[in-house]
Amino acid sequence: MAEKDELPEEYPFSPFIGFVFVSEQYRGKRLSERIIREAAAYVSTLGYQKLYIMSGETGLYEKYGFVKLGEYETIYGDTDQLFVMNIGQTLINP
């Protein structure tokens, strides 16, 4: 978990999943889904209702309940996609 990830401080979005990476030999076992579900459950216990992730991927995080908010400039001077998940309305099936 990260407070801001790669966004400048002036953006109000928080908390973030910093990275989701599954080694090639473990892909196809729904580990990304489990990681995201656990992160959502954890931040929910902290009182958050939303969870964010920055990614260049298209179509990956949407299937886990994230919605693209748009393209945002990062602290590195490039742009990346910002996605949000409303934790109480996640599309991930337990």
Summary of the structure (lengths in Angstrom):
residues: 94
radius of gyration: 13.0
end to end distance: 21.0
largest distance: 39.0
contacts: 231
relative contact order: 0.23
helix: 27%
strand: 26%
